[in-house]
Amino acid sequence: MMTETEYRTIGAVAAELGVPRWRLAYLIERGDVPGPSLHVPGRRLFTEADVEKIRLALGRRRPPSSGPRLEKSE
């Protein structure tokens, strides 16, 4: 007996993870986080296992820097 796998779109995954969809797509394209298990024309489809792998990869990334900090000298 086959079990049915639920797939999510990149927009749903991004919303769940609290990141903009464009940023998640960018990180996947760069190879900074894992991609989806299934590609169909024009769609990236993610399983729950994919989402967990991405969540872990995002947790290992450093927070984005706001630029160099300059010390004030008196």
N, C-alpha and C positions, 0 to 999 in steps of 0.2 A: 504494500500500500504506500502510495506517495503522499508526502506531506506538502502542503502548499506554503511556499515562502512568500512573505510579504516584502515588497520592495517600496522604497521611498525615493522621491526625487531629490535633487540637490537642494532645492529651495526648502523642502521639509526638513532635511538634515541640517542645513545651515540654521534654520530657525530653532531647532532643538538644541543645537550647540551654542547658540547665541553669537554667531558670527554672520556678517553679511554674505549673501550668496556669491557675490563677485569675488570676495576674498577666499572663500572656500574653493571655488573653481580655480583661482590663481594658485593656491597652495598645492592643489592636486596636479595641475599642469606642470608646476616646478618640480614635483616629486617630493615636496616637503611633508606631505601627509599621504596616506594610502588612498587609492582611488576606489571606484565602485567594482562590485563583482560582475555587473552586467552592463553592457553598452548596447543600446539599440539606436538606430539612426536618430540623431538629434536628442538623445536622452541618456542620462547617467542614472542607473538604478542601484540603490544601496540596500543591503540587508542590515539587520540589527548587528551582526558581527562586523560589518564594514563600519558602521557608526561607532562602535566601541573602539575599533582600531584607530579611527580618526580622532576620537576623544582622547585616547592615550597619547597619540602623536602631538596633538595640540597642547596637552599638559606638559610635554617635554620641551616645547619651544619656549624660548625666552620671551617675555612681554616686549612689544615693540618699544623702541627707544624714542624719546621725544627730542633727541638731538643731544649734542655735547653740553655738559654743564660747565658753566664758567663760574669760577670762584671770584667773589668780590674782594678786591684788595683795598685796604684803607690807607 
